[in-house]
Amino acid sequence: MGDVVSSHLDESKRELITARTGDVMREFGVLYEQQYPVALFNSVRYEIEGGGGAQSQLLHRKDPLEDRSIFSGSMFQYLEENKKWRNRFVFISNTYDVSLYDSKTAHDRGLHAKYTINCAGYKVLTSLDEYMELINTSLPGIKAKVSSSPFFKCATQFPLILWHPYAHHHYFCVMTEKEHTKWHAVLQDCVRHTNNGLSEECRVQTPAFTDAVRYHRQAKGDYGTWDLMCGSPPQILANLVMETLHPELRSLIGPRLKGKMQQRQRKWMLISNAVYKQVLSQTTGHYDALVQACEAQRPPLDAALRTDMDQIITSKEHVSSKIRALVLPKAEQILRNNIQPYVSSILEALMEPTSRGFSEVRDIFFRELVEISKNSVNGAGNDKLGEHMDRMSMLAFHPVKMQSSYEQVEQLNLEGLQQRFDISKPSVFVHRAQILMREQMDNAVYTFEQLLHQSLETHGEDNLCKTIQHCQDRVLKKYDYDSSTVRKKFFREALLQIIIPYMLKQLSPSCTPELPRFQELIFEDFSRFLLVENIFEEVVLQSVTKDIMMAVKEAAVQRRHNLYRDSIILNNSDTSLDQLGENSSVDWAAKFGSEGDESGGPLSALGVVGGASGRRRRQQVVSMIQLDRVPLPYESCLDVPGVELIPEEAEVSEDEGDSGEELDEEGDAAPEPKSPDSVDEIRHLINPVFELVVPVSEETRAASTDGEPVPEAGTITLEDGVEEEVTLVTTVVEEVIRKSPRDKTSPQETVKQLVGNGEQEADGEHREKAVREIEIAVQADNSEVTESDAKLAPPSPTGDSSPHCHDDSGFQSPNNEGLEECEPQSQITNGLKGEDKMADLGDVGVVLEQGDNALHNDSENGENFAKKMAPYVDVVCEI
């Protein structure tokens, strides 16, 4: 498909892309250079004056994911270049980047990843219907039916698709529903983490960047929230460029695309990805140069600020009073008529799902502590406690365990308010609330770890359950207070993000033309640190803050959402808690001597860091537990032992093999399991086929020839004793060419065929019954043959009639004279080797010969044998 990109993105189109990107970066560069001194002024002022705010009761961990990885396992990836599915080993590090390797061996050897995905701006889809709804709107003017099929076919019924409005789409699938649930939660966590926004630790660059982007979008008339304000600064700038460039190129290139609808969609996605890559490379270079130039000017700006800080603050207050006199009457009117009637409904829509999510976080934390207390009461031992505490230390970053709390916030619905207040999507607030929930969970876990460790060091391990209960009560009390504080702050910020853009959009037409005259009131030396546009926004913010604070305060008084009142201040009674916060995380595995689990237990590592001499294991947050007695053919990430390996199989169309969507035939030379070569092999893995060969009677053969399905689906017991259900029975009847009397099978040869692998033991009682029936039938056959031969043969010259004599077949005839003195034959045994082992029914094959008069004549023996052997027809059972 490279020809498609090159043919539609010729030199003129690439020059257009470069020009549009350059224009946006120049406009942004001017705004960033203006906002950088303002952000530096606010940072230095905050440093000098200090900031207020409630003190956190819980401890905060600096680097919770140090020496950790999030998850790893295998998924099938769709390769667009050859239209095949290939098994990939997927590793997710503590940076939440998704790295794809050919195999686990390639990762363990430290080889470079085949592909690395940064999930910023992506959306995780779990069905092809969701994907087609988004794809069908990518090319306006092409009407797509709802039932339109995608340009690829999923190898299983559990797809996972990473969709981006501009960048490349990634297609994955897994084999089981449990894998699908786990991978979906993990990929959502990757998207949530990368969409969290820029780091707040950069007190100058981050506010300068966000304000510059906001002013650039406001100049285009976009005042509302922006759901693509995610990722690194170059990624955000690339999204900013593509916001206007993408529709322009689509109108130019879209009508020129040829082929069916699916082909046009695929071609456009390839073109869009190529454009995004080019834009991203340009924005990265421009932004790095811009930041470097501004950082070079920081030392003289910082010195000037600290020298004239008081005069700059006085000048700002003077200008603010002038702008306030202009803006405040208009702002109060808009606030009274258009905003105040909706504040309570907006707040209620935010508080209900958010409070349920934080309450679920508390319940998850409490359940984990109860489990630890149960283990201590039951005397599980220190090793078990160490394992449980080590897993609990990463509870906040376990997306599967936290999924129930995340789902509560995902119910946030601002429908009806989005158009009025220009809210793009509620996902901006959902992701932010989920990140705050994860932070509070980690703070609670870290505080509990430190308190428990301190108690064990002081009082020892005696009465461990009581110690755990005491620490639990202290942490839950602190969590309730911090949870209330964090939620109230989140509600205030969310209301500001919704209301302020709306007010600015209403006030800008009348107030913006008046702002330049206020710039004259600022001294030239202070003009770099004081901009009238920023002061105007601060005045609007101050006019709304009072109403927002009052609304949140009234909600806290209702007690319905478990919020503390602002007048309630929880004093920090734990004087030693601040000192504990400076300690590093507790190594529970080393403390309780469970470090020997690095060979495959719950604490086993999946990543290796460090050099060859000092290798240490990287623990994984989300564990992979293999099934008991069931292999993991694709290094899958199944969760609970003892469940069925694959519950069901997706229907695969018959023409799938012709369309090229079969699994890649390329294999890895390493001993790891390889990808199956075709969809049929996947089907065979899901529904294994076993073949059993048994004789058939004349009546059964005639019925099978007429097309009647004689055998019915039932159950069958395999060699390992597991009883499996037979879902499909295929009857195959083979006729054996009649042999001459000299080639007639002797009883001894028949026994050898029956015995087969006599060394394998049969486990089921029904096998013994079947074998006994075959034995009786064969013995009856031998008896008839012996009597018939005795009438024709001359009398024995020796006349030896020892009761211990027996024929060469190893069996005694039921009519033998010496039967009462010989050992009773209760089962088919390996008479040649004298081993008393039963033959496996799966290895027994009885061949019916049309030339055998003893079986195919009308004699009683032949009829009985045919009736006895009728149930054991040649079958192929698909389980």
BATI-84491 format. One record per residue (C-alpha): x, y, z; residue in one letter. Coordinates in steps of 0.5 Angstrom, whole numbers, padded with zeros to 4 digits, always signed. Layout:
% residues N
XYZA...
This chain:
% residues 879
+0000+0000+0000M+0006+0005+0000G+0004+0006-0007D-0002+0009-0005V+0001+0014+0000V+0006+0016-0005S+0001+0017-0011S-0004+0021-0007H+0002+0025-0002L+0006+0028-0008D+0011+0033-0007E+0006+0039-0008S+0002+0036-0002K+0008+0035+0002R+0010+0042+0001E+0003+0044+0003L+0003+0040+0010I+0010+0043+0011T+0007+0050+0010A+0001+0049+0014R+0005+0046+0020T+0010+0052+0020G+0004+0057+0020D+0001+0054+0026V+0008+0053+0030M+0010+0060+0028R+0003+0062+0031E+0004+0058+0037F+0011+0060+0038G+0009+0067+0039V+0004+0066+0044L+0009+0061+0048Y+0014+0066+0048E+0009+0071+0051Q+0006+0066+0056Q+0013+0064+0059Y+0015+0070+0063P+0008+0070+0066V+0008+0063+0068A+0015+0064+0071L+0012+0070+0075F+0007+0066+0078N+0011+0060+0080S+0016+0065+0083V+0010+0069+0087R+0008+0062+0089Y+0014+0060+0091E+0015+0066+0096I+0008+0067+0098E+0006+0060+0099G+0000+0056+0097G-0006+0054+0101G-0010+0048+0101G-0012+0042+0106A-0006+0038+0108Q-0006+0031+0106S-0007+0026+0111Q-0005+0020+0107L+0003+0019+0105L+0005+0020+0098H+0009+0015+0094R+0014+0018+0090K+0016+0013+0085D+0011+0007+0086P+0012+0004+0079L+0020+0003+0080E+0023-0003+0078D+0016-0006+0076R+0012-0007+0069S+0005-0007+0068I+0003-0013+0064F+0006-0018+0059S+0003-0024+0055G+0001-0026+0048S-0004-0023+0043M-0005-0024+0035F-0004-0018+0031Q-0006-0017+0024Y-0001-0015+0019L-0004-0010+0014E+0002-0011+0009E+0001-0019+0008N-0007-0019+0011K-0005-0024+0016K-0005-0025+0024W+0001-0026+0027R+0002-0028+0035N+0006-0023+0038R+0009-0022+0045F+0006-0016+0048V+0010-0012+0054F+0008-0006+0058I+0013-0003+0062S+0012+0002+0068N+0012+0008+0062T+0005+0005+0060Y+0008+0004+0053D+0006-0002+0049V+0012-0006+0046S+0011-0012+0041L+0016-0017+0040Y+0016-0023+0036D+0017-0028+0042S+0018-0028+0049K+0025-0030+0048T+0026-0024+0044A+0024-0019+0050H+0028-0023+0055D+0034-0023+0051R+0034-0015+0050G+0032-0015+0043L+0029-0008+0040H+0021-0009+0040A+0018-0010+0033K+0013-0004+0034Y+0012+0001+0040T+0005+0004+0041I+0004+0010+0045N-0003+0010+0047C-0004+0018+0048A-0011+0020+0044G-0013+0013+0042Y-0019+0009+0044K-0020+0002+0046V-0026-0002+0042L-0028-0009+0043T-0032-0010+0037S-0032-0009+0030L-0039-0006+0030D-0036+0000+0034E-0030+0000+0030Y-0034+0001+0023M-0039+0006+0026E-0032+0011+0027L-0029+0008+0020I-0036+0010+0016N-0035+0017+0018T-0028+0018+0016S-0030+0020+0009L-0036+0024+0008P-0040+0023+0002G-0039+0016+0002I-0045+0013+0005K-0044+0006+0008A-0049+0001+0010K-0049-0001+0018V-0048-0008+0016S-0042-0006+0012S-0036-0011+0013S-0029-0009+0015P-0023-0010+0010F-0021-0015+0015F-0023-0021+0018K-0022-0022+0026C-0019-0029+0027A-0023-0030+0034T-0029-0027+0037Q-0025-0023+0042F-0022-0017+0038P-0019-0011+0041L-0018-0005+0037I-0014+0001+0038L-0017+0007+0034W-0014+0014+0033H-0017+0020+0029P-0011+0021+0025Y-0005+0016+0027A-0005+0008+0025H-0010+0004+0028H-0008-0003+0031H-0012-0009+0031Y-0011-0015+0036F-0015-0021+0038C-0015-0026+0044V-0017-0033+0044M-0021-0033+0051T-0026-0028+0054E-0022-0028+0060K-0016-0026+0056E-0021-0021+0053H-0023-0018+0059T-0016-0017+0062K-0013-0014+0056W-0018-0009+0055H-0017-0007+0062A-0010-0006+0061V-0010-0002+0055L-0015+0002+0058Q-0011+0004+0063D-0005+0005+0058C-0010+0010+0055V-0012+0013+0061R-0005+0014+0064H-0002+0017+0057T-0008+0022+0057N-0007+0025+0064N-0004+0031+0061G+0002+0034+0062L+0006+0034+0069S+0004+0039+0074E+0011+0039+0077E+0014+0043+0071C+0011+0050+0074R+0013+0054+0068V+0013+0050+0062Q+0007+0046+0063T+0002+0053+0065P+0006+0056+0059A+0004+0051+0054F-0003+0050+0056T-0005+0057+0056D-0001+0058+0049A-0005+0052+0046V-0012+0055+0049R-0011+0062+0047Y-0009+0059+0040H-0016+0055+0040R-0019+0061+0042Q-0017+0065+0037A-0020+0060+0032K-0027+0061+0036G-0026+0054+0040D-0027+0056+0047Y-0029+0049+0050G-0026+0043+0053T-0021+0039+0048W-0021+0032+0048D-0014+0031+0044L-0011+0035+0049M-0007+0029+0051C+0000+0026+0050G+0007+0030+0050S+0007+0037+0048P+0009+0035+0041P+0003+0030+0040Q-0001+0036+0043I+0001+0040+0037L+0001+0035+0032A-0007+0034+0034N-0007+0042+0034L-0005+0042+0027V-0009+0036+0024M-0015+0039+0027E-0015+0044+0021T-0010+0040+0016L-0014+0034+0016H-0021+0036+0014P-0017+0040+0008E-0013+0034+0006L-0019+0030+0006R-0023+0034+0001S-0017+0034-0003L-0016+0027-0003I-0022+0024-0002G-0026+0024-0008P-0020+0022-0012R-0020+0015-0008L-0022+0009-0012K-0025+0002-0011G-0030+0000-0006K-0032+0003+0000M-0027-0001+0005Q-0021+0000+0000Q-0022+0007+0000R-0023+0007+0008Q-0016+0003+0008R-0013+0008+0003K-0015+0014+0007W-0013+0011+0014M-0006+0010+0011L-0005+0017+0008I-0008+0020+0014S-0002+0016+0018N+0003+0018+0014A+0001+0026+0014V+0001+0025+0022Y+0008+0022+0022K+0010+0028+0018Q+0007+0033+0022V+0009+0030+0029L+0016+0030+0026S+0016+0037+0025Q+0012+0039+0031T+0018+0036+0035T+0023+0039+0032G+0020+0046+0033H+0018+0045+0040Y+0025+0043+0042D+0028+0049+0039A+0023+0053+0042L+0023+0051+0049V+0031+0051+0049Q+0031+0058+0047A+0026+0060+0053C+0030+0056+0058E+0036+0060+0056A+0033+0067+0058Q+0030+0064+0064R+0036+0066+0069P+0036+0074+0067P+0028+0074+0068L+0028+0070+0074D+0033+0075+0077A+0029+0081+0075A+0023+0078+0078L+0026+0077+0085R+0028+0084+0085T+0022+0088+0083D+0017+0083+0085M+0013+0088+0090D+0012+0093+0084Q+0010+0088+0079I+0005+0085+0084I+0002+0093+0086T+0002+0094+0078S-0002+0088+0077K-0007+0089+0082E-0008+0096+0080H-0010+0094+0073V-0014+0088+0075S-0019+0094+0079S-0019+0097+0072K-0021+0091+0068I-0026+0089+0074R-0030+0095+0073A-0031+0094+0066L-0032+0086+0066V-0036+0085+0073L-0043+0088+0071P-0043+0084+0064K-0040+0078+0068A-0046+0078+0073E-0051+0079+0068Q-0049+0072+0064I-0048+0069+0071L-0055+0070+0074R-0059+0069+0067N-0055+0063+0064N-0051+0059+0069I-0053+0059+0076Q-0060+0056+0074P-0055+0050+0071Y-0050+0050+0077V-0054+0045+0081S-0055+0040+0075S-0048+0040+0073I-0045+0039+0080L-0050+0033+0081E-0048+0030+0074A-0041+0030+0077L-0042+0028+0084M-0046+0022+0083E-0042+0017+0079P-0035+0020+0082T-0037+0019+0089S-0039+0012+0087R-0033+0011+0084G-0029+0013+0090F-0033+0009+0095S-0032+0003+0091E-0024+0004+0091V-0025+0004+0099R-0029-0002+0099D-0024-0005+0094I-0018-0003+0099F-0022-0006+0105F-0024-0013+0102R-0016-0014+0101E-0015-0012+0108L-0020-0017+0110V-0017-0022+0106E-0010-0021+0109I-0013-0021+0116S-0017-0028+0115K-0010-0031+0113N-0007-0029+0119S-0012-0032+0123V-0012-0038+0119N-0004-0039+0121G-0002-0038+0113A+0005-0036+0116G+0010-0030+0114N+0011-0033+0107D+0003-0032+0105K+0003-0025+0108L+0009-0023+0105G+0006-0025+0098E-0001-0022+0099H+0003-0015+0102M+0007-0015+0096D+0001-0016+0091R-0003-0011+0095M+0003-0006+0094S+0001-0005+0087M-0007-0005+0088L-0008+0002+0085A-0004+0000+0079F-0008-0007+0078H-0013-0005+0072P-0017-0011+0073V-0018-0010+0080K-0019-0003+0080M-0024-0004+0074Q-0030-0004+0078S-0029+0003+0081S-0027+0006+0074Y-0034+0003+0071E-0037+0007+0076Q-0034+0014+0074V-0035+0012+0066E-0043+0013+0068Q-0042+0020+0068L-0047+0023+0063N-0047+0031+0061L-0052+0030+0056E-0056+0036+0055G-0051+0041+0058L-0045+0039+0053Q-0048+0043+0047Q-0050+0049+0052R-0043+0050+0055F-0039+0047+0049D-0037+0041+0052I-0033+0036+0047S-0034+0030+0051K-0034+0028+0058P-0028+0023+0057S-0024+0029+0060V-0027+0029+0066F-0028+0021+0067V-0020+0020+0066H-0018+0026+0071R-0023+0023+0076A-0020+0016+0075Q-0013+0018+0076I-0015+0021+0082L-0018+0015+0085M-0012+0011+0083R-0008+0016+0087E-0012+0016+0093Q-0012+0008+0093M-0004+0008+0092D-0004+0013+0098N-0008+0009+0102A-0004+0003+0101V+0003+0006+0102Y+0000+0009+0108T-0002+0002+0111F+0004-0001+0109E+0008+0004+0113Q+0004+0004+0119L+0004-0004+0119L+0011-0004+0118H+0012+0001+0124Q+0008-0003+0128S+0011-0010+0127L+0018-0007+0128E+0016-0004+0135T+0011-0010+0137H+0013-0016+0133G+0009-0021+0130E+0005-0023+0136D-0003-0021+0135N-0002-0020+0128L-0009-0019+0126C-0010-0014+0132K-0005-0010+0129T-0007-0010+0122I-0014-0008+0124Q-0011-0002+0128H-0008+0000+0122C-0014-0001+0118Q-0018+0003+0122D-0013+0009+0122R-0012+0009+0114V-0019+0009+0113L-0021+0015+0117K-0015+0018+0113K-0018+0016+0106Y-0025+0019+0108D-0022+0025+0109Y-0017+0026+0103D-0023+0023+0099S-0027+0028+0101S-0022+0034+0100T-0020+0031+0093V-0027+0030+0090R-0029+0037+0092K-0023+0040+0089K-0025+0036+0083F-0032+0039+0083F-0029+0046+0083R-0024+0045+0077E-0029+0041+0073A-0034+0047+0074L-0029+0052+0072L-0027+0048+0066Q-0035+0048+0064I-0037+0055+0066I-0031+0059+0064I-0030+0058+0057P-0037+0059+0056Y-0037+0066+0060M-0031+0068+0056L-0034+0066+0049K-0040+0071+0051Q-0036+0077+0054L-0030+0077+0049S-0034+0080+0043P-0035+0086+0048S-0029+0086+0052C-0023+0084+0048T-0023+0091+0044P-0023+0095+0050E-0017+0091+0053L-0011+0094+0049P-0012+0101+0053R-0011+0098+0059F-0004+0095+0057Q-0002+0102+0057E-0002+0102+0065L+0003+0097+0066I+0011+0099+0066F+0015+0097+0060E+0020+0093+0065D+0014+0089+0067F+0010+0088+0061S+0013+0082+0060R+0010+0079+0066F+0003+0082+0066L-0001+0081+0060L-0008+0084+0060V-0011+0078+0057E-0009+0074+0063N-0011+0079+0068I-0018+0079+0064F-0019+0072+0065E-0017+0072+0072E-0022+0077+0073V-0028+0073+0070V-0025+0067+0074L-0026+0071+0080Q-0033+0073+0079S-0035+0066+0078V-0031+0063+0084T-0036+0065+0089K-0042+0062+0086D-0038+0055+0085I-0035+0055+0092M-0042+0056+0095M-0045+0050+0091A-0040+0045+0093V-0041+0047+0100K-0048+0046+0100E-0047+0039+0097A-0043+0038+0102A-0048+0040+0107V-0053+0035+0104Q-0048+0029+0107R-0051+0025+0101R-0044+0024+0098H-0040+0023+0104N-0037+0030+0104L-0034+0033+0110Y-0036+0040+0111R-0030+0046+0110D-0031+0047+0117S-0028+0040+0119I-0021+0040+0119I-0018+0033+0121L-0011+0035+0125N-0005+0030+0124N-0005+0026+0130S+0000+0022+0127D+0006+0026+0129T+0011+0020+0126S+0007+0020+0119L+0011+0025+0116D+0018+0021+0118Q+0015+0015+0115L+0013+0018+0108G+0021+0019+0107E+0022+0012+0107N+0022+0008+0101S+0017+0002+0100S+0017-0004+0104V+0020-0010+0101D+0015-0015+0104W+0018-0021+0100A+0025-0020+0103A+0022-0019+0110K+0018-0025+0110F+0023-0029+0106G+0019-0031+0100S+0024-0028+0095E+0025-0036+0093G+0019-0035+0089D+0023-0032+0083E+0022-0038+0079S+0015-0038+0077G+0011-0036+0083G+0006-0030+0084P+0012-0026+0085L+0016-0028+0079S+0019-0023+0074A+0018-0022+0067L+0023-0017+0065G+0030-0017+0067V+0034-0010+0069V+0041-0009+0070G+0047-0012+0067G+0049-0019+0066A+0053-0019+0073S+0048-0016+0077G+0041-0018+0074R+0035-0017+0078R+0028-0019+0077R+0022-0014+0075R+0016-0015+0078Q+0009-0015+0074Q+0003-0012+0077V-0002-0016+0073V+0000-0023+0074S-0001-0029+0069M-0003-0035+0072I-0003-0041+0068Q-0009-0047+0068L-0008-0053+0072D-0006-0059+0067R-0008-0055+0061V-0002-0052+0057P-0002-0045+0054L+0000-0045+0047P+0001-0038+0046Y+0003-0035+0052E-0004-0033+0054S-0006-0029+0060C-0011-0033+0063L-0013-0031+0070D-0016-0037+0074V-0014-0044+0075P-0019-0049+0073G-0023-0046+0068V-0024-0049+0061E-0019-0047+0057L-0023-0044+0051I-0031-0044+0052P-0033-0043+0045E-0031-0042+0038E-0033-0036+0033A-0036-0038+0027E-0031-0037+0021V-0033-0036+0014S-0031-0041+0009E-0028-0036+0004D-0023-0034+0010E-0018-0038+0007G-0018-0035+0000D-0018-0028+0003S-0012-0029+0006G-0013-0028+0013E-0010-0034+0015E-0005-0034+0021L+0003-0033+0019D+0007-0039+0017E+0013-0035+0019E+0016-0039+0026G+0021-0037+0031D+0027-0042+0032A+0026-0041+0039A+0023-0047+0043P+0017-0042+0044E+0010-0044+0042P+0009-0042+0035K+0003-0038+0031S-0002-0043+0028P-0001-0044+0020D-0008-0043+0019S-0015-0042+0021V-0017-0049+0021D-0011-0050+0026E-0014-0045+0031I-0021-0049+0030R-0017-0056+0032H-0014-0053+0038L-0021-0050+0040I-0025-0057+0038N-0020-0063+0038P-0021-0069+0034V-0020-0076+0036F-0021-0082+0032E-0023-0089+0034L-0023-0095+0030V-0028-0101+0032V-0031-0106+0027P-0038-0105+0025V-0044-0110+0023S-0048-0112+0017E-0054-0108+0020E-0050-0102+0022T-0046-0102+0016R-0052-0102+0011A-0055-0096+0016A-0049-0092+0015S-0049-0093+0008T-0056-0091+0007D-0054-0084+0010G-0057-0085+0017E-0053-0083+0023P-0052-0089+0027V-0048-0087+0033P-0050-0081+0037E-0046-0075+0041A-0045-0077+0048G-0039-0077+0052T-0032-0080+0051I-0026-0081+0057T-0019-0080+0054L-0013-0083+0057E-0012-0078+0062D-0019-0080+0065G-0022-0073+0063V-0029-0074+0061E-0030-0070+0055E-0037-0069+0051E-0037-0071+0044V-0040-0065+0039T-0040-0069+0033L-0039-0076+0030V-0037-0078+0023T-0038-0085+0021T-0033-0088+0016V-0034-0095+0014V-0029-0099+0010E-0029-0106+0007E-0024-0110+0008V-0022-0115+0001I-0023-0122+0002R-0017-0126+0004K-0016-0133+0002S-0016-0139+0007P-0009-0139+0008R-0008-0132+0009D-0014-0132+0014K-0013-0129+0021T-0011-0133+0026S-0014-0133+0033P-0007-0131+0036Q-0006-0125+0031E-0013-0123+0032T-0011-0122+0040V-0005-0119+0038K-0009-0113+0034Q-0014-0113+0040L-0008-0112+0045V-0004-0107+0041G-0001-0103+0046N-0002-0107+0052G+0003-0103+0056E-0002-0097+0057Q-0007-0098+0063E-0015-0096+0062A-0018-0091+0067D-0025-0092+0066G-0030-0097+0068E-0034-0097+0062H-0027-0099+0058R-0026-0105+0062E-0034-0107+0060K-0032-0106+0053A-0026-0110+0053V-0030-0116+0057R-0035-0116+0051E-0030-0116+0046I-0026-0122+0050E-0032-0126+0050I-0034-0125+0043A-0027-0127+0041V-0027-0133+0046Q-0033-0136+0043A-0030-0135+0036D-0024-0139+0038N-0029-0144+0041S-0033-0145+0034E-0027-0146+0030V-0023-0151+0035T-0030-0155+0035E-0030-0155+0027S-0023-0156+0026D-0023-0162+0031A-0028-0166+0027K-0024-0166+0021L-0017-0167+0024A-0014-0174+0026P-0014-0176+0033P-0008-0174+0037S-0003-0179+0037P+0000-0177+0044T-0007-0176+0047G-0004-0171+0052D-0010-0167+0055S-0007-0164+0061S-0012-0159+0064P-0006-0153+0064H-0006-0153+0056C-0008-0147+0052H-0008-0145+0045D-0003-0140+0042D-0008-0134+0043S-0007-0133+0050G-0014-0134+0052F-0018-0140+0054Q-0024-0142+0050S-0031-0142+0054P-0032-0150+0052N-0025-0152+0054N-0025-0158+0058E-0019-0155+0063G-0023-0149+0064L-0024-0150+0071E-0017-0151+0073E-0014-0145+0069C-0014-0138+0071E-0020-0134+0070P-0019-0129+0064Q-0023-0123+0067S-0019-0118+0062Q-0015-0117+0056I-0008-0118+0058T-0001-0118+0054N+0000-0125+0054G+0006-0125+0050L+0010-0121+0056K+0006-0124+0062G+0004-0117+0064E-0002-0116+0067D-0004-0109+0064K-0011-0107+0060M-0010-0105+0053A-0013-0098+0052D-0019-0098+0048L-0017-0092+0044G-0011-0097+0041D-0016-0103+0040V-0018-0104+0033G-0022-0110+0030V-0022-0112+0023V-0028-0115+0020L-0026-0120+0014E-0031-0121+0009Q-0028-0128+0008G-0029-0130+0015D-0034-0135+0015N-0034-0136+0022A-0037-0129+0023L-0041-0127+0016H-0045-0134+0016N-0052-0135+0019D-0048-0139+0025S-0050-0137+0032E-0043-0135+0034N-0043-0130+0028G-0049-0127+0029E-0048-0126+0037N-0041-0123+0035F-0044-0118+0030A-0049-0116+0035K-0044-0115+0040K-0039-0111+0036M-0045-0106+0033A-0044-0101+0038P-0036-0100+0036Y-0037-0097+0029V-0031-0093+0026D-0032-0086+0029V-0029-0079+0029V-0031-0075+0035C-0030-0068+0035E-0029-0066+0042I
